Every structure is written in C-alpha cells, then in structure tokens.
Amino acid sequence: MEIFDSVVIGGGQAGLSSSYHLKKRGIAHVLLDSNAHPGGAWQHRWDALTMSDVHRVSDLPDDPIPDAADTERANAFVPAYFADYERTHDLPVVRPVKVQRVGDHDGLLRVESANGTWLSRTLVNATGTWTRPFIPYYPGAETFAGEQLHTVDYPGPEHFRGKRVLVVGGGASAVQFLGALRPLTDTIWVTRREPVWRTDEFTPEIGREVVARVEERVRQGLPPRSVVSVTGLMLRPQEREAERLGAYERRPMFSRIEPDGVRWASGEFEHVDVILWATGFRPAIEHLGPLQLRSPRGGIQLDGTTAVADPRIQLVGYGPSASTIGANRAGRSAARGVAAWLASEVVEQTA
Ligand SMILES: Cc1cc2nc3c(=O)[nH]c(=O)nc-3n(C[C@H](O)[C@H](O)[C@H](O)COP(=O)(O)OP(=O)(O)OC[C@H]3O[C@@H](n4cnc5c(N)ncnc54)[C@H](O)[C@@H]3O)c2cc1C
C-alpha cells in the first residue's frame, strides 16, 4: 500500500487551504472528503442564505473569491468557487470518503473508511463542525408534539409562516433566524446567558484579540468556545425590522418541554408550534478517538495547529481557526507543521 506523507480529511476552506500549501511544498498527500461534491459545509446551508447574509467568506490562497451579487445563494456560489479552486490547483481530492477511524499502525497513521484505507506519516484534520449539530437535552423533549429543528434543518422562513416559533440559542444563527422570521410570524427567543451586543465596529484589531482569546483556551487544552461567545452579537440592517417588532427581547431558558410548549421554573407556560434549536455544533473529530488526543481538560491541546499529544496531527478549522479566514491561515501553518515533522523523521533516521 502506498504510504503518503500526509492525508487531509475534509474538503472545506480549511482542507483546501491545507492541501494547497502541502502541494506547494511538494508533500505527497491525498484529501479525503465525505461530501459527494465540492463546497464543504457551504453546500448544505439553506437556500435563503444569500451572500449578503454571510459575514464574509475569506479568499483561498492565491485565488480571490469572485465578487458576488448580494442576492446570490451562498450554497451555490461558495461551492462553485471551491470546485473551481480544486480544479485550477489540481488538488488530490478523493470523494465521497467518510473517514471512520484513524489509528496507529507501526508508527504510521492508518486512515480507515468504508471505501478504502490509507497509510500516512502525518494527518491534517479539517472536518469542521457541520456534521455534528448539538442539541442540549431538556426534560420532556421527547414528548413535544410540534416540530423540532436544528440549524442544519432550517428550511427557510416561509416554512414557519403562521406558526409560533421558539428560537433557542445565543449565537449568530439565532439572531439571523429571528431577523427573518419575526416579520412573518410570532417568535420567542430564549438563551442560557444574557446576550452581549456589540455596537462598535468590528475592527481587525478586535478580530485578532478574539482569536487570541480562543487560542489561549486551546493552548491550555480546554474545549474551544464558540467565536460569538468572545465577539458579541451584532444586528445588521436586515434585522432592524425584527428588532422593532421585539424579536430580540430575550427570555431565560425554560426548564422543561411539554407536548404543546415550554414551561419555566416559575410555572409560566408558552404554547409553541416549533422549537428551532440554534444551539451550535461540536467539532467533528470522533474518528480521531483511537489517537487519544484529548487533554484531561476536555479539549485537544494545540501548539499553533499541532496536537501536543501527537505532533503528527494538525487540526485546522478547530477552535481559533473556526472561521473562513482562520481556516485559511491555519492551512499554511498545518503544512509547515507537517513539513517540520517529516524533516524531524528524516533526521532521526539518518542519526
Ligand atoms: C450558518 C453558518 C454561516 C457561517 N457564515 C460564516 C461567514 O460568513 N464567514 C465566516 O468566516 N465563517 C462563517 N461560518 C463559519 C464557517 O463556515 C466555518 O468556520 C468554515 O467555513 C469552516 O470551514 P471548514 O473547512 O473548517 O469546515 P467545513 O466547511 O465544514 O468542511 C469540512 C468538510 O469535512 C468533511 N468531513 C467531515 N467529517 C468527515 C469525515 N469523517 N471524513 C471525511 N470528510 C469529513 C465535511 O463533509 C466537509 O466537506 C458560518 C457557519 C455557519 C454554521
């Protein structure tokens, strides 16, 4: 079986950037992606999400993203850009391949899937979070007679017309959903913590500060926090009408779910037809379990993008690099980390 110098898992922004930088360094690798088509998680975003709704998609290395009309659908525009990029740079993408397990094999990494097995000296994990939606458990959830959806299922605002919708979660997705839904239908918003609103401009300095704070957690081996927990929330012009209608008058979390609605500890009850869980995601890293990368503090401790527990492994799009700009930069750092490991192996063998 061929032994690769590196295997990249995941074909989103982080994986493509990593593959580009590995190729530029002449490192023999393959990129395995579970989707049938290019586009990473973007291809699964809802139809109503336009390029004017997304905060900004960063350029992939050496190939700026084309200008998009505000009305372009993000789930078509970004995947088309990624597809062009894979072709133009002749990246070694193999799909669809869902990696199920990565384990040790005589000092090499054995990457296993239902479609084949790959052996490699190093690994760049770029699997994002979209495939691991998170819904917190509340008592009675299984008794709810209405509809429960997560961000990954969001069918666009029209689906909710005339229904009473409870939006759960304090992140950017919840803010966007309320912005789209409140002008059409009745909504209630609940969050665990009081939302922190940002009213000043989000400057590059603030961006760097935010990344540094998430980086510090990951350096200590703590589970990464969502970026919004450190950036604060912002309202855009398209959400002002919902604000005027009271969509952002937030209530604390309910304590239980009943067949027709939700009840707070005080006994207060609200009838709802739909619970929309905008409660985020977890890193899609179950396949790395056998490598035992987790620190006792619950996260994977990183030095830059290198796993401290096993320096053969690079994690990109994880923690501080979980944004398109961060994922992009992390690709360069991962290729550097891979090259450093391969060079250290050569030194060891010749010593
Ligand atoms: C609704 C929404 C809007 C967003 N808007 C913005 C924005 O405007 N600007 C911004 O900077 N960020 C935004 N983000 C965050 C941003 O999308 C991500 O940080 C970034 O795109 C993630 O890129 P990625 O390459 O890490 O992951 P992904 O794009 O999720 O790519 C991961 C790839 O890995 C594959 N994969 C997963 N598991 C496996 C496996 N076991 N084997 C093989 N392949 C696997 C997946 O199928 C996927 O193709 C948004 C996120 C959400 C949820």
The ligand as an SDF file (V2000), in Angstrom:
LIG
                    3D

 53 58  0  0  0  0  0  0  0  0999 V2000
  -24.7380   29.1500    9.0880 C   0  0  0  0  0  0  0  0  0  0  0  0
  -23.2870   29.4800    9.1350 C   0  0  0  0  0  0  0  0  0  0  0  0
  -22.7990   30.6220    8.4980 C   0  0  0  0  0  0  0  0  0  0  0  0
  -21.4550   30.9440    8.5580 C   0  0  0  0  0  0  0  0  0  0  0  0
  -21.0280   32.0830    7.9640 N   0  0  0  0  0  0  0  0  0  0  0  0
  -19.7100   32.3970    8.0030 C   0  0  0  0  0  0  0  0  0  0  0  0
  -19.2140   33.5690    7.3680 C   0  0  0  0  0  0  0  0  0  0  0  0
  -19.9680   34.3330    6.7980 O   0  0  0  0  0  0  0  0  0  0  0  0
  -17.8850   33.8410    7.4400 N   0  0  0  0  0  0  0  0  0  0  0  0
  -17.0220   33.0060    8.0980 C   0  0  0  0  0  0  0  0  0  0  0  0
  -15.8180   33.2770    8.1430 O   0  0  0  0  0  0  0  0  0  0  0  0
  -17.4660   31.8830    8.6840 N   0  0  0  0  0  0  0  0  0  0  0  0
  -18.7700   31.5710    8.6620 C   0  0  0  0  0  0  0  0  0  0  0  0
  -19.2110   30.4370    9.2960 N   0  0  0  0  0  0  0  0  0  0  0  0
  -18.2360   29.5580    9.8940 C   0  0  0  0  0  0  0  0  0  0  0  0
  -17.5360   28.9270    8.6890 C   0  0  0  0  0  0  0  0  0  0  0  0
  -18.4790   28.3450    7.8220 O   0  0  0  0  0  0  0  0  0  0  0  0
  -16.6180   27.8840    9.0830 C   0  0  0  0  0  0  0  0  0  0  0  0
  -15.7650   28.3010   10.1100 O   0  0  0  0  0  0  0  0  0  0  0  0
  -15.7460   27.4450    7.9180 C   0  0  0  0  0  0  0  0  0  0  0  0
  -16.3980   27.5100    6.6660 O   0  0  0  0  0  0  0  0  0  0  0  0
  -15.4560   26.0410    8.2070 C   0  0  0  0  0  0  0  0  0  0  0  0
  -14.6120   25.5300    7.2190 O   0  0  0  0  0  0  0  0  0  0  0  0
  -14.0050   24.1130    7.4690 P   0  0  0  0  0  0  0  0  0  0  0  0
  -13.1700   23.8130    6.2940 O   0  0  0  0  0  0  0  0  0  0  0  0
  -13.3670   24.0470    8.8190 O   0  0  0  0  0  0  0  0  0  0  0  0
  -15.2790   23.1240    7.5810 O   0  0  0  0  0  0  0  0  0  0  0  0
  -16.4130   22.6550    6.5610 P   0  0  0  0  0  0  0  0  0  0  0  0
  -16.7520   23.6550    5.5310 O   0  0  0  0  0  0  0  0  0  0  0  0
  -17.4980   22.1320    7.4430 O   0  0  0  0  0  0  0  0  0  0  0  0
  -15.7290   21.4340    5.8050 O   0  0  0  0  0  0  0  0  0  0  0  0
  -15.4840   20.2270    6.4540 C   0  0  0  0  0  0  0  0  0  0  0  0
  -15.5400   19.1390    5.4210 C   0  0  0  0  0  0  0  0  0  0  0  0
  -15.1160   17.9250    6.0440 O   0  0  0  0  0  0  0  0  0  0  0  0
  -16.0000   16.8920    5.6880 C   0  0  0  0  0  0  0  0  0  0  0  0
  -15.9540   15.8620    6.7290 N   0  0  0  0  0  0  0  0  0  0  0  0
  -16.4620   15.9160    7.9880 C   0  0  0  0  0  0  0  0  0  0  0  0
  -16.2140   14.7620    8.6420 N   0  0  0  0  0  0  0  0  0  0  0  0
  -15.5390   13.9700    7.7770 C   0  0  0  0  0  0  0  0  0  0  0  0
  -15.0150   12.6530    7.8470 C   0  0  0  0  0  0  0  0  0  0  0  0
  -15.1080   11.9170    8.9700 N   0  0  0  0  0  0  0  0  0  0  0  0
  -14.3850   12.1320    6.7570 N   0  0  0  0  0  0  0  0  0  0  0  0
  -14.2570   12.8680    5.6260 C   0  0  0  0  0  0  0  0  0  0  0  0
  -14.7430   14.1340    5.4860 N   0  0  0  0  0  0  0  0  0  0  0  0
  -15.3710   14.6680    6.5580 C   0  0  0  0  0  0  0  0  0  0  0  0
  -17.3370   17.5820    5.5610 C   0  0  0  0  0  0  0  0  0  0  0  0
  -18.2400   16.8280    4.7830 O   0  0  0  0  0  0  0  0  0  0  0  0
  -16.9390   18.8910    4.8730 C   0  0  0  0  0  0  0  0  0  0  0  0
  -16.8830   18.7440    3.4820 O   0  0  0  0  0  0  0  0  0  0  0  0
  -20.5600   30.1020    9.2440 C   0  0  0  0  0  0  0  0  0  0  0  0
  -21.0340   28.9290    9.8680 C   0  0  0  0  0  0  0  0  0  0  0  0
  -22.3880   28.6310    9.8430 C   0  0  0  0  0  0  0  0  0  0  0  0
  -22.8960   27.3940   10.5420 C   0  0  0  0  0  0  0  0  0  0  0  0
  1  2  1  0
  2  3  1  0
  2 52  2  0
  3  4  2  0
  4  5  1  0
  4 50  1  0
  5  6  2  0
  6  7  1  0
  6 13  1  0
  7  8  2  0
  7  9  1  0
  9 10  1  0
 10 11  2  0
 10 12  1  0
 12 13  2  0
 13 14  1  0
 14 15  1  0
 14 50  1  0
 15 16  1  0
 16 17  1  0
 16 18  1  0
 18 19  1  0
 18 20  1  0
 20 21  1  0
 20 22  1  0
 22 23  1  0
 23 24  1  0
 24 25  2  0
 24 26  1  0
 24 27  1  0
 27 28  1  0
 28 29  2  0
 28 30  1  0
 28 31  1  0
 31 32  1  0
 32 33  1  0
 33 34  1  0
 33 48  1  0
 34 35  1  0
 35 36  1  0
 35 46  1  0
 36 37  1  0
 36 45  1  0
 37 38  2  0
 38 39  1  0
 39 40  1  0
 39 45  2  0
 40 41  1  0
 40 42  2  0
 42 43  1  0
 43 44  2  0
 44 45  1  0
 46 47  1  0
 46 48  1  0
 48 49  1  0
 50 51  2  0
 51 52  1  0
 52 53  1  0
M  END
$$$$
